[in-house]
Amino acid sequence: MNEHRSLSRAARLRPLLVPVAAALAALAYWLGPVAAQAPVADEPARAVFTMLPSNHMLLRATVNGKGPYNLIFDLGAPITLLSNRAAEESGTVDAKTPRSFLFSMRGEAEVDELRVGSLKAEKLPVVVFDHPALGLLSDAFGRRIDGIIGFTFFARYRTTIDYQKDEMTFKPVDVEVRDLMKDLPDRIAGPKVARRKVLASAGLWGLRMGAVEPGGAGVRVAAVVADSPAARAGLEAGDVVTSVDERWTTDVADVHAAAAGVEPGREAAVVVRRGGKELTLTVRPADGA
């Protein structure tokens, strides 16, 4: 009986995080794309998650060596959020830091170290406030929910989620997340001008991209120039490109954005599907356009 009641309440709570994700996503619109940074590690880190009845993924984490804390991994959240209690206990904010009237917000802070499984994230920007949905989820499941892991965390990694094993793997990628709270006032107050971003390869690859596969499952190669870097690497017309230089490619813009980060002469892994098999080819772009 109690289990059915908990499941029913969980079902009602599923949409509660959507409004905050949508509102915070509006902040991300003003901030534009992320900038390049950070080294790429060879071995991915791993963490086990718990799937809640509400279909939220729950991770156990330590913050600045304190905890563990229960954090929801939310791909729709453009920030990482900590409750006031978790932020104070972990030393992320001082207990005397003033709170606003709305959700007791403390604003932005920085976590020195957050650990989930074998992953250690450092200098992680977070926003500290008590989101009401987390309180409702805590009541529904009989355990304290201490925050949300959002974009400012997972943008640093190529994340693979294995729902059969309840396991996530994280491999660092070369991105740096902008400071949302710091940049937002200037973005809002600044001139509203249209922005256009031109995507182009940094070197010569020698291939032409074609149609996007259904469901964003990759981009088909329309043609490969003879004796080009792509041809020498073994790429063929009809191949479906699923990643370039460890970046997923769900549309043509993704391919060009990934190729823009590969300087001439540097090798880049290109993963393709051909004849029902996955192949990893190595392309070394040449000088030229």
Secondary structure by P-SEA (a helix, b strand, c coil): caaaaaaaaaaaacccaaaaaaaaaaaaaaacbbbbbbbbbcbbbbbbbbbccccbbbbbbbccccccbbbbbcccccbbbbcaaaaaaacccccccccccccccccbbbbcbbbcccccccbbbbbbcccaaaaaaaaaacccccccccccccccccccccccccbbbbbbccccccccccaaaaaaaccbbbbbbbbbbccccccccccccccccbbbbcccccccccccccccccbbbcccccbbbccaaaaaaaaaaccccbbbbbbbbcccbbbbbbbbbcccc
